[in-house]
Amino acid sequence: IEITLEANPDDLNKEFLKGLSDSPVNRLSIGTQSFFEADLKLMNRAHTANEAEDSIKRAQDFGFENLSIDLIYGSPTSNLEIWKENLNKTIALEVPHISSYALTVEPKTALENWISKGKVISPKEEEQNREFYYLSDFLKDHGFEHYEVSNFAKPGFYSRHNSSYWKYKEYLGIGPSAHSYNGSDVRSWNIANNQQYIKKLNAHLPAKEEEILSAEDQFNEMIMIGLRTIWGVDLENLKGKFNDRILEHFQREIKQKLEEEILIIENNHLKIPEKHWFMADGIASDLFMV
């Protein structure tokens, strides 16, 4: 069984790691983000560049070999050369799994405020595109497999937990704010407030809310999730799950993209060729039922 703990570098002191090493936790996902101080300050991270590196080494010293780190590219404080140094550092640290995301500007955040006031330049999509494909080529050259748009792993180190999401499997979330899915048409989420969650459980009352996914919702999710992975969308599964109206829509929408080779079919699975992965979400959304 794979049991992953998500942690920030500043959490992983010796005492905490000693406790973890005596527990069933056997995988760590560390929110490193960058090994450069300017990037970390922009992202308002609590840890320093030195702590980012030291936390990984300490975890390895305590026997954690199954490690994943998060890295952010396309930051206004970064450039391709800095990004290359981040990746070289990651390889030198022998981390076997990397989740990497483009910096996005979310509404009502400090970053959006700084950009609107001209204190920070906005991330440039063309630079993020270039850094994304450099990331993919570089990691593949170092033995990683690019198995989901934002995820790279050495053989044997795919995230089992996240792979279940991407393969549309059933999962159970335990604890405040955790999400669950029945593998079909029901998604639920637990109350986020700790005290209210405990109070509901003690009173034997439901501590969650849920939604019933329509056939259109299920179709859209299956397309979105599947097209972000090397596995793609299982066409046989799709045909067995949805009615003629949805399938006719699907065939209509993929026709031109197949002709343009933005989409391909391999072994009865619909996929996006990797050279178009940076635009995967946009390609998938073009197929949605609205």
N, C-alpha and C positions, 0 to 999 in steps of 0.2 A: 504494500500500500504506500502511495506517495502522499506525504503530509507536508504541505508548504506553509511556511510562515512568511508573511510580508513584513518587512522592517525597513526603517530608514538607517543610514549609516551611523547616525548619532545614537541609535538605540543599542547598537551591537558592541557594548563594552564586554570586558572579560567575564564579569559576574553573570551577565545575562546569557552570554554564549555558553558558559559552563552549565547553567540551568537547562538551556535548550539541548545541549549535547547529551544530557541525562534523560531527555524526554523522547517521545516517539517522533518528533519533528525530524524529517530527513531531507528537507529541501528548503532553501532560503531564497526569497525573491527580494532583492535589495534596491531601494529607490535611489540609485546613484545619481542619475540624470547627467552628470558631467564630471570630469576631473579638472575643470578649470574654474577658478574663483569667480571670474566675471559672469559666467553663465549661472552659477549657483546663486549669486547675489540678485541677478535679474529675476530668477525663479523663486526668490524669497525662501531658499532652502535653509534649514537650521544647521546643516553640516558644512564643513570646509572641504576643499579639494584634498587635503591630506587625510581627513577622516574618510572620505570616499574610498581612497585606496587602502587605508589601514583596516577598515572594517572588513573588506574582502579577505585580506591576508589573515586577520584574526579568525574569521569564520573557518577558513581553511585549516588554520592551526588547531581548531577544535574539532576537526574531522568532517566538516561540511564540504563535500566535493560537488554535490548537486546544487549548483548555485545559478541563479539568474539575476541579471542586473537590468535596470531600465536606463536607457540613454535617450536624450532629446537632441534632435538635430534641427537646423534651420533657425537658430536663435539669432537675434540682432547683434548679440555680443560675440558671435562665433563666425567662422568662415570655413572654407573647405580644408585649409591647412590645419586649423585647430581641430576640426572634425577627424581628420586623419590621425592626429596625435591621440585623440580620445580612443579611437579604435585600436591603435597600436598598443596603448596602455591596457586595454581590455584583453587583447591577445596575450600580452606579456603576463597578465595576472591569471591566465588559464581558466577563464570563466567559460563554462560550456553552454550557456543559454543566454540570449540577449533579446530583450524586447525594446524596440526603438520606435519613437514617435516624432512626428514633426511638431514643433512648437505651434500651438494654435492660440489665437487671441479670443478669449471668452468674454461675453458681455459682463459689464459691471465688475471687472477685475482691476487690480492695480495696473496690470500691463496695458489694458485697454486705455486707462486714464493717462498713463505716461505717453502712449502713442498719440492720443488725441491732443496732448499738450506739446508734442514735438520733442519730448525728453528722450524718447527711444524711437528708432525707426521700425516700421512695420516689417514683419518677416516677409521675404520675397519668395513667391512660389517657385520661380525658376531655379533659385539657389537650393531650395528644399528638394526639388526634383533631382538636381545634380547630386546632392549629398545622399539622397535615398539610394540612387543607383550605384554610387560609389560604395556605400555601405553593403549593398547586396553582393556586388562583385568581390569586394575585399574579403568579406566573411566566407563566401564560397571558396575563395582561394585558400582559406585557412581551415577548410574542412567542415564548415557549417552548412546546414541545409536550411533553405529559405522556405519554411513550411506554412507560414501565414504571412500576410502582407507586412505585419509589424514584428514578426517573431522568427528567430534564427536559433538553431540548436545543432550541437554535435550529435552524431548518431547515438541513439539511446537516451537522449536528454530532452526529448519533446516534453512539454508540460502536459501531463495527463489530465489535470483539472481543466485547463483551457481547451484542450483538444475535445473534451466532452461537449463543451459549449458549441464549438465549431462544427461538430458532427451531429448537432441537434439532438443530443441525448438527454434523458431525464436527469435532474439533479435536485438535491435537497439542501436548502440553506438553513442553518441553525444559528440562532442568536439575533440580536437587534439589527435591523436593516438588511439582513440576509435575504437573498432572492431564491426562489425555487421555480422549477418548471417540470411539468408532468410528461414531457416528451411529445405532447400533442397540442392541446388547445387551452391549457390553463397555466397562467403565470401568476406568481404571488410574491409578496414582499412583506417581511416582518416589520412591526412598528420599530422606528429608529430610536425612540427614547428608551433608555435603559430601564428607568423606574417603571414606566408604563408597561413595558414588555414583561417585566417580572410580575407586576400587579395582575396583569391579564392571565399569565400562566398560573399564578397561585389561586386565582378565582376560577380556573378551568374554563376560561373564555378564549376565543380565537385571538391570537396576538398578531394577526396578519390581515392584509387586504389582498384581494385577487382580482384578476380580470380574465374574461373569456376571450380568447383570440379568435377573430373571425377567420374564415378561409383565406380572405385576402391578406390579413395580417400574417398568417402562417406562411403563405406563399412569399410575401415580401421578405420575411425574416430568413426563410430558407435560401432565397436568392442572395440576399446581402451577406449572410454568414458563409455560405458555400463558396461564393466567388472570391472570397478573400483568402482561400486556402489552396494548397497544392492538390487537394482531393476534388475540389470543384463541387458541382451540384449533380447528384445522382439522378439521371433522367428517368430511370425505371421507378425509383421511389416517388418522384414528382408525378408521374403519370398515374401511379396507384393511389395517390393521396388527394388529387384535386379534380374538380369537375370539368366538363368540356369547355365551359365559358372561360375559365382561368387558363386552361391549356391552349385554347385558341389564341387568347391574348399573348401568352408566352411565345408561341410559334411565330406570331406576327412581329413581336418586338425583337426577337433574336435574329430574324432573317438577314437584315442589312448588316448587322454587326458580325455575323458569321461570314458574309461575303467580304467584308473589310478586314477580316481576321482579327478583329478586336475581341471576339469570342471564338473559341474552338471547341470541338467535341472530340474527346479521347476516351476510348473504352466506355462509351455511353455515359460520360460525365461532361457536363458543360464547364469550361474553364476560361479564365482570362490569361492569355500568355503573359509571362512574367514581365516582359518589356512594357506592358500597360498597367502593371500593378499599382503604380503611384496614383492612378486615376480609378482604382477599383470601385470605390464607393459611388462615384459618379456614374460609372458604367452600370453598376447594379441598380441604382435608383432609376435609370432609364427604363428598366424592365418592370418596375413596380406597378401594381394595380392601385389606383387612387380613387 
